[in-house]
Amino acid sequence: MASTFDAVLIGGGIMGNATAFELARRGMKVALLEKGALAAGSTGRSSAIVRQHYSNEVTARMARWGLDVFRDFDERVGGESGFVNAGFLVLVPAEDIEGLRANVALQQSVGIDTRILSTEEIPEVMPGVASADLVAAAYEPAAGYADPHLTTTGFCEAAKRHGARFFFNREVTGIRFAGERVVGVDTTAGPVDAGAVVNCAGPWGARVAAMAGLDVPVSSCRAQVAVFHRPEASRGPHPVVLDFVHASYFRPETGDLMLVGLIDPSEAEDVVDPDRYPEHTDDAFEQLVGERWIRRCPAMEAAERRRGYAGLYAITPDWHPVIDEVPAGSGHFVCTGFSGHGFKLGPAVGRLTADLVTGEPPLFDAHPFRLARYAEGDPVRGRYEYSITG
Ligand SMILES: Cc1cc2nc3c(=O)[nH]c(=O)nc-3n(C[C@H](O)[C@H](O)[C@H](O)COP(=O)(O)OP(=O)(O)OC[C@H]3O[C@@H](n4cnc5c(N)ncnc54)[C@H](O)[C@@H]3O)c2cc1C
């Protein structure tokens, strides 16, 4: 293994791979070090919903940019992202309808194709939906979901074509500095020298940050996904649905399956050791989300349970990531804490992080994601927030 690189990326999820691709295509000599396998962390368990419905401008812009990458993946990156243009529907309770309108206006102002649907229009895009408790919804026709493994592999292979090196089963055990500058990392297979080091360690992000003497407030939290087999009469294509009335989401999956999960701040309470946690669903969870789903889609009463799974969210206090060089000018970068909504932002995060590493004018505003915002009492806040979705 060549032991000197321009940049070392710690972590082989979507963030590490997208950043590796963006750096390598700029001619940097890049190494990605992953303690397990590709997409072995949050990314591999992601529901991979690719929507642009955000309540602040910077994440809406990043999601907008990322959607084009998922859609035109072969041309922009190479290979497949598995993107399915299912559409995306947001349902909010009556008291949040003005907030929904404000967010849709914000999203439209940055070029997102989204609109408000009346109650009469909702069943046109989502047949069989119970809409008696709704006064309107928002709909993004261009959104959908992707395949997290295909997408991550696509970034990895594209980075390799630009000369990046990948080392799996290679754990980073320390981060080395000479004075204020980072000079490399220690790994289970020896030291690696690098002019820049990027912590893309997801739910392990706080542990890795501690190797650089930093306190980054990222908790590793268990997030469950229930899987159901749809009844024969209800197997047609339909949009991804974020149902804030029932604090849950559901999206179709290959094989007439449906993935159903929560959008609930209480998920931040299930803090676990990321190396040792129950990776299956709890019976009570399946019961809970199944009931909520059936309330929204009564025909799903006849659905059958399949084996669900649990993954990890890397949650920060404001449910937004830290993307920052700390200390400034050190060559040590933090890119973690995506709080359960980072997959769709991955392409844009790769671009932004590469801009920060190379010192090029950033395509997106990194200021809201600085680590110091917590100490400054200036967390990321949306124009109108219904819940935890950014
Ligand atoms: C159940 C679930 C559903 C989700 N649904 C969505 C969704 O619908 N849409 C969406 O946008 N987002 C979603 N997310 C969130 C999204 O998947 C994550 O935000 C994103 O995948 C985070 O990517 P990452 O690269 O930061 O982290 P990870 O994918 O966790 O990658 C970090 C990697 O770092 C490695 N690592 C850690 N420590 C070290 C070390 N010391 N040395 C070397 N390697 C190390 C780990 O092994 C891991 O592979 C979901 C997440 C989960 C769990």
PDBQT file of the ligand as one rigid body, heavy atoms in Angstrom, charges set to zero:
ROOT
HETATM    1  C1  LIG A 401     -33.045   2.630   8.555  1.00  0.00    +0.000 C 
HETATM    2  C2  LIG A 401     -32.532   3.863   7.868  1.00  0.00    +0.000 A 
HETATM    3  C3  LIG A 401     -33.330   4.498   6.920  1.00  0.00    +0.000 A 
HETATM    4  C4  LIG A 401     -32.843   5.656   6.292  1.00  0.00    +0.000 A 
HETATM    5  N1  LIG A 401     -33.595   6.225   5.301  1.00  0.00    +0.000 NA
HETATM    6  C5  LIG A 401     -33.127   7.296   4.631  1.00  0.00    +0.000 A 
HETATM    7  C6  LIG A 401     -33.858   7.819   3.533  1.00  0.00    +0.000 A 
HETATM    8  O1  LIG A 401     -34.920   7.318   3.172  1.00  0.00    +0.000 OA
HETATM    9  N2  LIG A 401     -33.319   8.886   2.866  1.00  0.00    +0.000 N 
HETATM   10  C7  LIG A 401     -32.150   9.478   3.247  1.00  0.00    +0.000 A 
HETATM   11  O2  LIG A 401     -31.750  10.464   2.640  1.00  0.00    +0.000 OA
HETATM   12  N3  LIG A 401     -31.436   8.991   4.288  1.00  0.00    +0.000 NA
HETATM   13  C8  LIG A 401     -31.883   7.918   4.974  1.00  0.00    +0.000 A 
HETATM   14  N4  LIG A 401     -31.171   7.386   6.000  1.00  0.00    +0.000 N 
HETATM   15  C9  LIG A 401     -29.944   8.054   6.425  1.00  0.00    +0.000 C 
HETATM   16  C10 LIG A 401     -28.778   7.742   5.534  1.00  0.00    +0.000 C 
HETATM   17  O3  LIG A 401     -28.762   6.384   5.215  1.00  0.00    +0.000 OA
HETATM   18  C11 LIG A 401     -27.486   8.177   6.254  1.00  0.00    +0.000 C 
HETATM   19  O4  LIG A 401     -27.582   9.547   6.624  1.00  0.00    +0.000 OA
HETATM   20  C12 LIG A 401     -26.262   7.985   5.371  1.00  0.00    +0.000 C 
HETATM   21  O5  LIG A 401     -26.243   6.696   4.813  1.00  0.00    +0.000 OA
HETATM   22  C13 LIG A 401     -25.006   8.250   6.187  1.00  0.00    +0.000 C 
HETATM   23  O6  LIG A 401     -23.884   7.898   5.409  1.00  0.00    +0.000 OA
HETATM   24  P1  LIG A 401     -22.411   7.998   6.026  1.00  0.00    +0.000 P 
HETATM   25  O7  LIG A 401     -21.496   7.702   4.912  1.00  0.00    +0.000 OA
HETATM   26  O8  LIG A 401     -22.294   9.290   6.762  1.00  0.00    +0.000 OA
HETATM   27  O9  LIG A 401     -22.369   6.886   7.170  1.00  0.00    +0.000 OA
HETATM   28  P2  LIG A 401     -22.221   5.293   7.104  1.00  0.00    +0.000 P 
HETATM   29  O10 LIG A 401     -22.947   4.717   5.955  1.00  0.00    +0.000 OA
HETATM   30  O11 LIG A 401     -22.586   4.775   8.447  1.00  0.00    +0.000 OA
HETATM   31  O12 LIG A 401     -20.687   5.069   6.841  1.00  0.00    +0.000 OA
HETATM   32  C14 LIG A 401     -19.723   5.225   7.855  1.00  0.00    +0.000 C 
HETATM   33  C15 LIG A 401     -18.697   4.136   7.690  1.00  0.00    +0.000 C 
HETATM   34  O13 LIG A 401     -17.567   4.421   8.505  1.00  0.00    +0.000 OA
HETATM   35  C16 LIG A 401     -16.991   3.193   8.888  1.00  0.00    +0.000 C 
HETATM   36  N5  LIG A 401     -16.106   3.439  10.039  1.00  0.00    +0.000 N 
HETATM   37  C17 LIG A 401     -16.475   3.828  11.273  1.00  0.00    +0.000 A 
HETATM   38  N6  LIG A 401     -15.405   3.972  12.069  1.00  0.00    +0.000 NA
HETATM   39  C18 LIG A 401     -14.320   3.675  11.309  1.00  0.00    +0.000 A 
HETATM   40  C19 LIG A 401     -12.936   3.622  11.571  1.00  0.00    +0.000 A 
HETATM   41  N7  LIG A 401     -12.427   3.922  12.777  1.00  0.00    +0.000 N 
HETATM   42  N8  LIG A 401     -12.079   3.264  10.574  1.00  0.00    +0.000 NA
HETATM   43  C20 LIG A 401     -12.583   2.950   9.328  1.00  0.00    +0.000 A 
HETATM   44  N9  LIG A 401     -13.907   2.964   9.051  1.00  0.00    +0.000 NA
HETATM   45  C21 LIG A 401     -14.763   3.329  10.021  1.00  0.00    +0.000 A 
HETATM   46  C22 LIG A 401     -18.197   2.318   9.200  1.00  0.00    +0.000 C 
HETATM   47  O14 LIG A 401     -17.886   0.948   9.150  1.00  0.00    +0.000 OA
HETATM   48  C23 LIG A 401     -19.187   2.763   8.123  1.00  0.00    +0.000 C 
HETATM   49  O15 LIG A 401     -19.188   1.893   6.997  1.00  0.00    +0.000 OA
HETATM   50  C24 LIG A 401     -31.592   6.202   6.637  1.00  0.00    +0.000 A 
HETATM   51  C25 LIG A 401     -30.781   5.541   7.576  1.00  0.00    +0.000 A 
HETATM   52  C26 LIG A 401     -31.239   4.379   8.173  1.00  0.00    +0.000 A 
HETATM   53  C27 LIG A 401     -30.375   3.665   9.169  1.00  0.00    +0.000 C 
ENDROOT
TORSDOF 0
